[in-house]
Amino acid sequence: MSQNTPLTAPHPVEALILARVDASLQQRLKAIRLMVFDVDGVLTDGRLWYGEHGEALKAFHALDGLGLRLLKENGVHVALVTGRQGAIVARRAADLGIAEVHQGISDKLPVIQEIATKMGLNLSEIGYMGDDIIDLMAMQRVGFAASVPNAPPYISQVAHWVAAQDGGSGAVRECCDLILAAQGKLGACLQPRTFNTAGSIQ
């Protein structure tokens, strides 16, 4: 490339998102090839609802679902690692085509390291989004640590980035958009498109 050849300008939406984060964080985001998410308090609002027969009920946000699909479609692997166990998480993951789902995990870092080894990735290429003590060790070791504003302050202060929206209210979508913007892939996602992958779009 000639030295006089101008660099491709980012899409206006990407520029808007990236204007809110510094250059060092953008470099971290460019390296991410696997994004791991906690479930309770991140993909949900953290509240636990029980049906009349004792079954646990959780609400997931459609915005988050599409964000996870966009990550996967643009070369960023997605995994869910949660401390609780339940069929509802497996169902949500299946709807979104997420194969890496690990439930009942109290020590999350070894599981994330196992996934990284399987995918041939370094921890610097992995992001993790969590909101509580059980997530702390993983957040301290990965290349990009994200959290939510309603997390305890000693958790959010460890994060490289904290979403504006609460968990279960679009925080995961914010995170997905941020990664895609840093990697120069979000603009293309805004074009009219047809979803041809299996399962639910959102």
Phi, psi and omega in degrees: 000134179293149179295339181270357180285121182292146175288148179294127180287144178293154174302144182307322179292320177298317180298321180297316181291316185287342178295343183267356181232153184277171186296325182293322177292321178300322178295320176300316184293325180297333184275349189288126177241347177219127176244123182253137181235137163290167180254293185292121181091351178241296174279343173235175179277002177091346178282146180247119179255140180239132176284175184293343178257012177088002181284141180279136179239140179222151177250133177246148183267134180297326178301317179296319182301315179293323177301317178296320177296318180296321175302309183299319182291341183249027169087009177253117179292152180234136176223151174244129177228115187228151181281338181265168182234133178182150182294334184294326178291317177299322179294315180296317179298318179296320178302324184263001179072029179266117184272327183275093180233120183234114183248160180068032185257113178269334178246095192279330185302313179301324178294317178296321177296322177296317178297317180300315179298316180299325182268356181071036183247153170269160178299333178293343180262009184242138172248155178218135178241118182219176185217004184210181186304323182297341182264349192300312183300316179296318181298328181283346186250336185279169181288330180221118179249128180237156178212187183239155186293339180268010174286156174303145184301329180286349172269310183296333180288343177280337185288148172284338184205141178236129180296157174279327180272150177289163174302139181079001182235025179108004180298319180295321178298317176305314181297315180298314179298321180297314179298313181296322178296315180296329180269006177069028185245351186288321182305316180295332180290342183274354179283153175304134187209164176244127178274119182242013178274160182289154174089191183282144177292317185242000000 
